């Protein structure tokens, strides 16, 4: 008789454990993953004349609920957004103009934090020399940023964008 009760009790424990496992598993919060930030680049016109400049932009589309730290974070431990521009064959890139940062109060900081949110556009001029010998060139931009939510920051990422430039006259 004791063996039958013990067997039933063991079966009860096994069934209860199996049935409660999915509920326990579902109740455990999954770690949040970094947002998919779209990064693209373009110029203000299709073609540029030799000896002239064209404005180029690199645009980040940051999903709602996330931000990246500005190019001038207010705390030393925060990782700044940085856009580095490379050109070749005598083509010159001017300084990057970043948008104005938004000041936000976030859970991890007692003071306000300077961030970029939503559509974020960084601008710079590209000057093609008057004696440029080709009908096209490209600008390579490397964007480094750290994305965060209100509760967690993700490892920094670097995205590369190539901006083609057609040249005439």
Secondary structure, 3 states (H helix, E strand, C coil): CHHHHHHHHHHHHHHHHHHHHHHHHHHCCCCCCCCCCEEEEEECCCEEECCCEEEEEEEEECCCCCEEECCCCCCCCCCCCEEEEECCCCCEECCCECCCCEEECCCCCCCCEEEECCEEEEEEEEECCCCCCCCEEEEEEEEEECEECCCCECCCEEEEEEEEEEEEC
